[in-house]
Amino acid sequence: MTICLFEDQFSANLLPLVHCRPVYELKTGAFTLWERIINHYPKTKFSLHCRPQLTNVLKAKYGDLSINKLKQDDYLFINGRVVADQKFAQKVKIKGPDCCWRKGRQLIAARVSREKAKKLDLKDNLAKQLSKLPCKKIAVETVLNLWDLIRFQEKLLEKDIEKMIKGKRLASHYREGVFAVNPKKIFIDRNCQIQPGAVLDASQGPIYIEEGVSIGANSVLTGPVYLGYETIIQPLSRINRHTYIGPVCKIGGEVSESIIQSFSNKQHAGHLGHAYLGSWCNLGAGTDNSDLKNNYSSIKVWTNQKLVDSKIIFLGLFMGDHSKTGIGTKINTGTVIGFSANVFGSSLSPKAIPSFAWADLDGRSTEYDLAKAQKTAKKAMERRGEKLTAAWQKLFQQIYQDTKAERQLLIKKINEK
């Protein structure tokens, strides 16, 4: 039996965060959606289904996995948007007759014999093909919209860290001048540097600090907080509850209720709250995002080329990979910034800024030239010892083409204001 994580038509709801990654690589709590599923099916073979444009990037990353190919085997297909809990494997069992599980319009999983698996066409709508099997209803959580990632973050991060800390050897003493509150809920890995005046406050939730993290003087961490390896927290920073950062990020100012993926920077003063940043993002000094409207009403988010009411009153920024802001940028509640966009100026941002936009908030916005965007990405990645491979360059080109219509629409809207 092989488990295949698959993407379905609802993946589009999670753009721009999934322009360069499959949905199951999105993180909420301390784990990716993929990791949550794998944890409940130990010693089981896995394979991956994804949009065709991601195939080569994933092959380079997971060379030992079968990607967009089915071998001669029985399969358990699991939707990559599932937020698997401890009961999931009991509901969706490996062994049994062919069937599928649905939650409303969403196909959650399908168990398929090797004979029927041979007839599946991975280039066609896989969820539609699997839905033809005998069907069962299932109650399970899924990430259906961007804001679900923030909603689950608040529910999962504390529990995730507590499980990870359990059984680990905790520090018995700290460097002089470092203040640890409730140290039984604080884990610090090897080779970490925590400067005097830093406060690690686990009174409201646990704190997990991976190897090689540096925390500057007079910074305050209020758990639950997770810092990935080789992340740098600048002096005088405030890292508040339900925040996941890293690995290899540089963070300053105030961050709360947020997820910041690898190689992204927010080094200077400014507020980031209820936000999700992809990788290779950079927020200029003094960048602030609003995450609460003055009238406390729910926040609308740009999804599938329209504004959708999230029914949530706390939402900040969703930023695609390789995007950047200039100094002093002011970002509206629930703003969505696409892939490889540049945003600058002193005016409040619009709710949606497209991929490959050169967004001048005080002047006229234009398209960000693809060649220049790739050149900048190449420089940024080389600074961290990473390469913009041929597969990544091709993916840049594909995203540029896929977002052309939306880019023209949104740039026009921005310039009309």
matplotlib code that plots the C-alpha trace (Angstrom):
import matplotlib.pyplot as plt

x = [0.0, 1.2, -0.3, -0.5, -1.0, -3.0, -4.0, -7.6, -9.5, -9.7, -5.9, -6.6, -8.1, -4.7, -2.9, -0.5, 1.1, 0.9, 2.3, 5.6, 4.6, 1.9, -0.8, 0.6, 3.8, 1.8, 2.5, 0.0, 0.9, 4.4, 4.1, 3.3, 0.0, 2.1, 3.9, 0.6, -0.6, 2.6, 2.8, -0.4, 0.7, 4.2, 6.2, 4.0, 5.3, 4.3, 4.1, 3.0, 0.5, 0.8, 0.1, 2.4, 4.4, 5.7, 6.9, 10.5, 11.0, 9.6, 11.8, 14.9, 13.7, 12.4, 14.3, 13.5, 9.7, 7.4, 5.9, 3.0, 3.5, 1.6, 3.5, 1.9, 0.4, -2.8, -3.2, -4.7, -5.2, -5.3, -6.2, -3.2, -5.4, -6.4, -5.5, -5.0, -5.7, -5.1, -8.4, -7.8, -6.0, -8.9, -11.4, -9.4, -7.9, -5.3, -7.0, -10.4, -12.5, -12.3, -14.2, -13.9, -14.6, -16.2, -16.9, -19.5, -18.0, -14.5, -13.0, -11.0, -9.5, -10.0, -8.8, -8.1, -6.9, -4.0, -6.3, -8.3, -5.3, -3.9, -6.8, -6.4, -5.1, -3.0, -3.2, -6.9, -9.1, -8.0, -10.6, -13.4, -12.1, -11.8, -15.3, -16.9, -16.0, -18.6, -18.7, -18.8, -19.2, -16.4, -16.0, -12.5, -10.8, -9.3, -7.6, -10.0, -9.1, -6.0, -7.4, -7.8, -4.0, -4.2, -7.3, -5.6, -2.4, -4.1, -5.6, -2.5, 0.8, 0.6, -0.4, 2.3, 5.1, 4.0, 4.2, 7.6, 9.0, 7.7, 10.6, 13.3, 16.0, 15.4, 17.9, 18.6, 20.2, 20.4, 23.0, 23.2, 20.7, 18.3, 14.9, 13.0, 9.4, 8.0, 11.2, 9.5, 7.8, 10.9, 13.2, 16.4, 18.5, 22.3, 24.5, 21.9, 22.9, 20.5, 21.8, 21.3, 18.0, 16.1, 12.8, 11.5, 7.9, 6.2, 3.5, 0.9, 2.3, 5.5, 8.5, 10.6, 13.9, 15.8, 19.6, 21.7, 19.1, 20.3, 18.1, 19.2, 19.4, 16.2, 13.9, 10.7, 9.2, 5.7, 4.7, 3.5, 6.4, 8.5, 11.8, 13.3, 17.0, 19.6, 16.9, 18.1, 15.9, 17.2, 17.6, 14.5, 12.1, 8.7, 7.7, 4.2, 1.8, 1.1, 4.0, 6.1, 9.3, 11.9, 14.2, 16.9, 15.0, 16.0, 13.3, 12.9, 10.2, 6.8, 5.4, 2.3, -0.1, 2.0, 3.7, 7.0, 8.5, 12.2, 14.6, 12.3, 13.3, 11.7, 14.7, 13.6, 10.9, 7.3, 4.2, 3.3, 0.2, -2.1, 0.0, 1.5, 4.7, 6.1, 9.8, 12.4, 10.2, 11.6, 9.8, 11.5, 12.1, 8.9, 6.6, 3.3, 0.3, -3.1, -4.9, -8.0, -10.5, -11.6, -15.2, -14.3, -16.1, -15.0, -12.2, -12.6, -9.7, -8.9, -9.5, -10.1, -10.3, -12.9, -13.2, -14.5, -15.7, -13.5, -15.9, -12.8, -12.0, -8.3, -6.4, -3.2, -1.0, -0.7, 2.5, 3.7, 7.3, 10.0, 7.9, 9.2, 8.1, 9.9, 10.6, 7.5, 5.0, 1.5, -0.4, -4.2, -6.2, -6.4, -4.1, -2.9, 0.4, 1.3, 4.5, 7.6, 5.9, 7.5, 5.4, 6.6, 5.2, 3.6, -0.1, -2.2, -1.9, -4.9, -6.4, -4.8, -1.4, -0.7, 2.3, 5.1, 3.7, 5.9, 3.4, 4.1, 1.4, 2.1, 2.4, 1.8, 2.2, 3.5, 4.5, 7.7, 9.9, 10.4, 14.1, 14.7, 12.6, 14.6, 17.9, 16.9, 15.8, 19.1, 21.0, 18.9, 19.2, 23.0, 23.4, 22.1, 24.0, 21.0, 20.6, 17.9, 18.0, 16.7, 13.6, 13.0, 13.5, 11.0, 8.6, 9.0, 8.1, 5.0, 3.8, 4.4, 2.2, -0.5, -0.9, -1.0, -4.7, -5.0, -2.0, -3.5, -6.8, -5.3, -2.7, -5.4, -7.5, -4.5, -3.8, -7.4, -7.4]
y = [0.0, 3.5, 6.7, 9.5, 13.0, 14.9, 18.4, 19.2, 22.1, 24.0, 24.5, 27.7, 29.2, 29.1, 31.2, 33.0, 30.8, 27.7, 29.3, 27.5, 24.7, 22.0, 22.6, 19.9, 21.9, 24.7, 25.0, 25.5, 25.0, 23.5, 21.1, 21.1, 19.5, 16.7, 16.0, 15.9, 13.1, 11.1, 11.1, 9.0, 6.4, 5.3, 2.8, 3.5, 4.4, 7.8, 9.4, 12.9, 14.3, 18.0, 20.5, 19.8, 23.0, 21.9, 18.5, 19.3, 21.5, 18.7, 16.0, 18.0, 18.3, 14.8, 12.7, 9.4, 9.9, 9.1, 12.3, 12.4, 8.7, 5.7, 2.4, -1.1, -0.9, -0.4, 3.3, 5.4, 8.9, 11.7, 15.3, 17.5, 20.1, 17.8, 18.8, 15.3, 14.7, 11.6, 10.0, 10.5, 7.2, 5.4, 7.0, 6.6, 3.1, 1.6, -1.8, -2.4, -2.3, 0.4, 3.6, 7.3, 9.7, 13.1, 16.2, 18.2, 19.1, 18.1, 14.7, 13.9, 10.5, 7.4, 3.8, 2.2, -1.3, -1.6, -2.7, 0.5, 2.6, 1.6, 3.3, 6.7, 9.6, 11.9, 14.6, 14.8, 15.8, 13.2, 14.2, 13.8, 10.3, 9.1, 10.5, 7.7, 5.1, 4.1, 7.1, 7.7, 10.9, 12.0, 14.7, 16.2, 19.6, 21.0, 24.1, 25.5, 29.2, 31.3, 32.4, 28.8, 28.7, 31.4, 29.9, 26.5, 28.1, 29.4, 25.9, 23.7, 25.4, 25.1, 21.4, 20.7, 22.2, 20.5, 17.1, 17.9, 19.0, 15.9, 13.7, 16.1, 17.3, 20.9, 23.6, 23.6, 27.0, 30.1, 32.7, 35.5, 38.2, 35.8, 35.5, 32.3, 32.1, 28.6, 26.9, 23.5, 24.5, 25.9, 23.8, 25.2, 23.1, 23.2, 26.1, 28.8, 32.3, 34.1, 37.6, 39.2, 40.9, 38.4, 37.2, 33.7, 33.8, 30.4, 31.2, 31.3, 28.6, 26.7, 27.9, 25.7, 27.0, 24.9, 24.6, 27.6, 30.3, 33.7, 35.9, 39.5, 41.4, 42.7, 40.7, 39.2, 35.9, 35.1, 31.5, 29.6, 30.4, 28.2, 29.4, 27.3, 26.6, 29.4, 32.0, 35.4, 37.5, 41.0, 42.9, 44.6, 42.3, 41.2, 37.7, 37.2, 34.2, 31.7, 32.6, 30.2, 31.5, 29.8, 28.2, 30.7, 33.9, 37.3, 39.0, 42.3, 44.5, 43.0, 39.7, 37.9, 35.2, 34.7, 32.1, 33.1, 30.4, 29.8, 32.4, 35.4, 38.6, 41.3, 42.7, 46.1, 47.8, 47.4, 45.2, 41.9, 40.2, 37.4, 37.0, 34.3, 35.0, 32.6, 32.0, 34.6, 37.6, 40.8, 43.5, 46.9, 48.9, 50.3, 48.0, 47.7, 45.5, 46.1, 43.0, 44.6, 47.0, 50.1, 49.0, 45.4, 43.9, 40.8, 41.1, 40.4, 38.7, 38.6, 35.0, 33.7, 37.3, 38.5, 39.7, 37.0, 37.6, 35.5, 35.9, 36.6, 39.9, 39.4, 39.0, 40.6, 40.0, 37.0, 37.3, 35.1, 34.0, 36.4, 39.5, 42.6, 45.9, 49.2, 51.2, 52.5, 50.5, 50.4, 47.3, 47.0, 44.3, 41.0, 42.1, 39.6, 40.2, 37.8, 36.1, 38.2, 41.6, 44.8, 47.2, 50.6, 54.1, 55.9, 55.4, 52.5, 49.5, 48.1, 44.8, 42.9, 43.3, 40.8, 38.7, 40.4, 43.9, 46.9, 48.6, 52.3, 53.2, 56.9, 56.9, 54.7, 51.0, 48.8, 45.2, 43.9, 42.6, 38.8, 38.9, 41.5, 39.5, 36.3, 38.2, 39.6, 36.1, 34.6, 37.2, 36.7, 32.9, 33.0, 35.1, 32.1, 29.5, 28.5, 28.4, 29.5, 26.3, 25.8, 24.2, 27.3, 29.6, 27.7, 27.9, 31.7, 31.8, 29.7, 31.7, 34.9, 33.5, 32.1, 35.5, 37.7, 38.3, 39.0, 41.3, 43.4, 43.7, 44.6, 47.0, 48.9, 49.0, 50.3, 53.0, 54.1, 55.1]
z = [0.0, -0.9, 0.4, -2.2, -1.1, -3.8, -4.7, -5.8, -7.4, -4.1, -4.1, -6.0, -2.8, -1.2, -3.8, -3.7, -1.0, -3.2, -6.4, -5.8, -3.4, -3.1, -0.5, 1.8, 2.3, 3.9, 7.6, 10.5, 14.1, 14.3, 11.3, 7.6, 6.6, 5.0, 8.3, 10.2, 7.8, 7.8, 11.6, 11.7, 9.1, 10.3, 8.2, 5.1, 1.6, 0.3, -3.1, -4.2, -6.7, -7.5, -10.3, -13.3, -13.0, -9.5, -10.6, -11.4, -8.3, -6.1, -7.9, -7.0, -3.4, -2.9, -5.3, -3.6, -3.8, -6.8, -8.0, -10.4, -11.1, -9.9, -9.4, -9.4, -5.9, -3.9, -3.0, -0.3, -1.7, 0.9, 0.2, 0.9, 2.6, 5.4, 9.0, 10.3, 14.0, 16.1, 15.0, 11.3, 10.7, 12.5, 10.2, 7.0, 7.2, 4.9, 4.6, 3.2, 0.1, -2.5, -1.4, -0.9, 1.9, 1.4, 3.4, 1.4, -1.9, -0.8, -1.5, 1.6, 0.7, -1.4, -1.1, -4.5, -5.5, -7.8, -10.7, -10.5, -9.8, -13.2, -14.9, -13.1, -15.2, -13.1, -15.8, -15.5, -12.5, -9.9, -7.3, -9.8, -10.9, -7.3, -6.4, -8.6, -5.9, -3.2, -0.9, 2.9, 4.8, 7.1, 9.7, 9.4, 9.4, 6.2, 5.1, 2.5, 2.6, 3.4, 6.8, 7.9, 8.3, 10.9, 12.6, 13.0, 14.1, 17.3, 18.0, 17.2, 18.0, 21.8, 21.6, 19.0, 21.0, 24.2, 22.5, 21.1, 24.5, 26.3, 27.3, 26.1, 28.4, 29.4, 30.5, 34.2, 34.2, 31.9, 31.1, 33.6, 32.8, 30.8, 32.4, 31.9, 33.1, 33.6, 32.3, 32.4, 29.1, 27.4, 25.1, 23.8, 21.4, 20.9, 19.9, 20.7, 21.8, 24.1, 25.1, 28.5, 29.1, 27.0, 28.5, 27.6, 29.0, 28.9, 31.4, 28.7, 26.4, 25.6, 23.7, 21.3, 20.1, 17.5, 17.0, 16.2, 17.0, 18.2, 20.4, 20.9, 24.1, 25.7, 23.4, 24.8, 23.7, 24.9, 24.2, 22.5, 20.1, 17.8, 16.3, 13.5, 13.2, 12.6, 13.0, 14.3, 16.6, 16.8, 20.0, 21.5, 19.5, 20.7, 19.5, 20.8, 21.1, 18.4, 16.2, 14.1, 12.5, 10.4, 9.7, 8.7, 9.2, 10.6, 12.7, 14.6, 15.8, 16.9, 15.5, 16.8, 15.7, 12.5, 10.4, 8.7, 6.4, 5.7, 4.5, 5.1, 6.8, 8.9, 10.6, 11.8, 13.8, 12.7, 13.4, 11.8, 13.1, 12.1, 9.0, 6.8, 4.8, 2.2, 1.8, 0.6, 1.6, 3.0, 4.9, 4.9, 8.0, 9.6, 7.6, 9.6, 8.9, 10.3, 11.6, 13.1, 11.6, 13.6, 13.6, 14.6, 11.6, 9.8, 7.2, 3.5, 1.6, -2.1, -3.2, -6.8, -8.1, -5.7, -2.1, 0.2, 3.8, 6.1, 9.0, 11.1, 12.8, 13.2, 9.9, 8.6, 5.6, 3.3, 1.2, -1.6, -1.9, -3.1, -2.4, -0.7, 0.9, 1.1, 4.3, 6.0, 4.1, 5.6, 4.9, 5.1, 7.0, 5.2, 2.4, -0.2, -1.9, -4.7, -5.8, -6.5, -6.0, -4.8, -2.7, -1.6, -0.7, 2.2, 1.3, 2.8, 0.6, -1.4, -0.4, -3.2, -5.0, -7.8, -8.5, -10.4, -9.5, -9.1, -6.7, -6.1, -3.5, -4.1, -7.8, -10.8, -10.5, -13.3, -14.0, -12.5, -15.4, -15.2, -16.0, -13.3, -10.8, -11.5, -11.2, -7.7, -6.6, -7.7, -5.7, -2.6, -2.7, -3.3, -0.2, 1.8, -0.2, -2.3, -6.1, -8.5, -10.5, -14.0, -12.5, -10.4, -13.3, -15.3, -12.4, -12.2, -15.9, -15.4, -12.5, -14.5, -17.3, -15.0, -13.1, -16.2, -16.3, -12.6, -12.7, -15.5, -13.6, -10.2, -11.5, -13.3, -10.1, -8.1, -10.6, -10.7, -7.0]

ax = plt.figure().add_subplot(projection="3d")
ax.plot(x, y, z, "-o")
ax.set_aspect("equal")
plt.show()
